[in-house]
Amino acid sequence: EINAEESERRRIAVDLHDDLGILLSTAKMEATTSKNPKNIVNLIDQSVQRIRQITNKLHPTFIDQFGFFPVLEDSLDTLA
């Protein structure tokens, strides 16, 4: 269980650093050097989308909609 938690923490850290960190750093550079606000808005939109993807991996919304056990049963049926 501890190994699974550590693995998940590493994955989240990589997602945040490699994906979101790069997008936000690029947006910051664009904000200080660019005259085109569309580039900045696009980078911010991509960052928001990436945050949604990361948080959805942490707690998928369909679990709230259908409940944990029905989702688990459906997943097991899909694997079988």
Phi and psi restraints in degrees (value plus and minus 20) as a CYANA .aco file:
   2 ILE   PHI     -84.6   -44.6
   2 ILE   PSI     -60.8   -20.8
   3 ASN   PHI     -83.2   -43.2
   3 ASN   PSI     -59.0   -19.0
   4 ALA   PHI     -85.6   -45.6
   4 ALA   PSI     -61.3   -21.3
   5 GLU   PHI     -84.0   -44.0
   5 GLU   PSI     -63.9   -23.9
   6 GLU   PHI     -83.8   -43.8
   6 GLU   PSI     -59.7   -19.7
   7 SER   PHI     -82.9   -42.9
   7 SER   PSI     -62.9   -22.9
   8 GLU   PHI     -86.3   -46.3
   8 GLU   PSI     -60.5   -20.5
   9 ARG   PHI     -82.3   -42.3
   9 ARG   PSI     -61.6   -21.6
  10 ARG   PHI     -82.2   -42.2
  10 ARG   PSI     -62.8   -22.8
  11 ARG   PHI     -82.8   -42.8
  11 ARG   PSI     -63.5   -23.5
  12 ILE   PHI     -83.4   -43.4
  12 ILE   PSI     -63.5   -23.5
  13 ALA   PHI     -81.2   -41.2
  13 ALA   PSI     -61.7   -21.7
  14 VAL   PHI     -85.4   -45.4
  14 VAL   PSI     -65.0   -25.0
  15 ASP   PHI     -77.7   -37.7
  15 ASP   PSI     -66.0   -26.0
  16 LEU   PHI     -86.7   -46.7
  16 LEU   PSI     -65.7   -25.7
  17 HIS   PHI     -92.2   -52.2
  17 HIS   PSI     -73.2   -33.2
  18 ASP   PHI     -94.4   -54.4
  18 ASP   PSI     -57.6   -17.6
  19 ASP   PHI    -113.6   -73.6
  19 ASP   PSI     -84.8   -44.8
  20 LEU   PHI     -88.3   -48.3
  20 LEU   PSI     -61.0   -21.0
  21 GLY   PHI     -80.6   -40.6
  21 GLY   PSI     -62.4   -22.4
  22 ILE   PHI     -86.4   -46.4
  22 ILE   PSI     -64.1   -24.1
  23 LEU   PHI     -80.5   -40.5
  23 LEU   PSI     -65.2   -25.2
  24 LEU   PHI     -90.1   -50.1
  24 LEU   PSI     -57.3   -17.3
  25 SER   PHI     -83.1   -43.1
  25 SER   PSI     -61.3   -21.3
  26 THR   PHI     -85.2   -45.2
  26 THR   PSI     -61.1   -21.1
  27 ALA   PHI     -82.2   -42.2
  27 ALA   PSI     -59.2   -19.2
  28 LYS   PHI     -84.0   -44.0
  28 LYS   PSI     -63.9   -23.9
  29 MET   PHI     -82.9   -42.9
  29 MET   PSI     -62.6   -22.6
  30 GLU   PHI     -80.8   -40.8
  30 GLU   PSI     -60.2   -20.2
  31 ALA   PHI     -85.1   -45.1
  31 ALA   PSI     -51.0   -11.0
  32 THR   PHI    -111.1   -71.1
  32 THR   PSI     -38.2     1.8
  33 THR   PHI    -140.1  -100.1
  33 THR   PSI     -41.3    -1.3
  34 SER   PHI    -116.6   -76.6
  34 SER   PSI     129.1   169.1
  35 LYS   PHI    -119.5   -79.5
  35 LYS   PSI     -19.2    20.8
  36 ASN   PHI    -125.8   -85.8
  36 ASN   PSI      80.8   120.8
  37 PRO   PHI     -86.4   -46.4
  37 PRO   PSI     -38.9     1.1
  38 LYS   PHI     -83.4   -43.4
  38 LYS   PSI     -56.3   -16.3
  39 ASN   PHI     -82.4   -42.4
  39 ASN   PSI     -62.5   -22.5
  40 ILE   PHI     -86.8   -46.8
  40 ILE   PSI     -65.2   -25.2
  41 VAL   PHI     -80.7   -40.7
  41 VAL   PSI     -61.5   -21.5
  42 ASN   PHI     -81.7   -41.7
  42 ASN   PSI     -64.0   -24.0
  43 LEU   PHI     -85.7   -45.7
  43 LEU   PSI     -59.1   -19.1
  44 ILE   PHI     -86.7   -46.7
  44 ILE   PSI     -61.6   -21.6
  45 ASP   PHI     -79.5   -39.5
  45 ASP   PSI     -62.8   -22.8
  46 GLN   PHI     -83.3   -43.3
  46 GLN   PSI     -57.9   -17.9
  47 SER   PHI     -84.7   -44.7
  47 SER   PSI     -63.9   -23.9
  48 VAL   PHI     -82.6   -42.6
  48 VAL   PSI     -62.7   -22.7
  49 GLN   PHI     -82.1   -42.1
  49 GLN   PSI     -61.7   -21.7
  50 ARG   PHI     -86.0   -46.0
  50 ARG   PSI     -59.0   -19.0
  51 ILE   PHI     -80.9   -40.9
  51 ILE   PSI     -62.7   -22.7
  52 ARG   PHI     -81.4   -41.4
  52 ARG   PSI     -61.0   -21.0
  53 GLN   PHI     -84.3   -44.3
  53 GLN   PSI     -63.3   -23.3
  54 ILE   PHI     -85.3   -45.3
  54 ILE   PSI     -66.5   -26.5
  55 THR   PHI     -88.4   -48.4
  55 THR   PSI     -51.8   -11.8
  56 ASN   PHI     -86.7   -46.7
  56 ASN   PSI     -54.6   -14.6
  57 LYS   PHI     -86.2   -46.2
  57 LYS   PSI     -52.9   -12.9
  58 LEU   PHI     -93.3   -53.3
  58 LEU   PSI     -58.5   -18.5
  59 HIS   PHI    -170.7  -130.7
  59 HIS   PSI      68.0   108.0
  60 PRO   PHI     -79.0   -39.0
  60 PRO   PSI     118.2   158.2
  61 THR   PHI     -86.7   -46.7
  61 THR   PSI     -46.6    -6.6
  62 PHE   PHI     -87.6   -47.6
  62 PHE   PSI     -39.8     0.2
  63 ILE   PHI     -87.6   -47.6
  63 ILE   PSI     -60.3   -20.3
  64 ASP   PHI     -85.1   -45.1
  64 ASP   PSI     -55.9   -15.9
  65 GLN   PHI     -93.4   -53.4
  65 GLN   PSI     -63.1   -23.1
  66 PHE   PHI    -130.2   -90.2
  66 PHE   PSI     -37.4     2.6
  67 GLY   PHI      77.3   117.3
  67 GLY   PSI     133.5   173.5
  68 PHE   PHI     -84.1   -44.1
  68 PHE   PSI     -69.6   -29.6
  69 PHE   PHI     -87.0   -47.0
  69 PHE   PSI     -62.4   -22.4
  70 PRO   PHI     -80.3   -40.3
  70 PRO   PSI     -58.9   -18.9
  71 VAL   PHI     -86.4   -46.4
  71 VAL   PSI     -61.9   -21.9
  72 LEU   PHI     -82.6   -42.6
  72 LEU   PSI     -65.4   -25.4
  73 GLU   PHI     -80.9   -40.9
  73 GLU   PSI     -63.6   -23.6
  74 ASP   PHI     -81.9   -41.9
  74 ASP   PSI     -61.6   -21.6
  75 SER   PHI     -83.8   -43.8
  75 SER   PSI     -62.1   -22.1
  76 LEU   PHI     -85.5   -45.5
  76 LEU   PSI     -59.1   -19.1
  77 ASP   PHI     -82.8   -42.8
  77 ASP   PSI     -57.9   -17.9
  78 THR   PHI     -85.9   -45.9
  78 THR   PSI     -56.7   -16.7
  79 LEU   PHI     -94.1   -54.1
  79 LEU   PSI     -47.1    -7.1
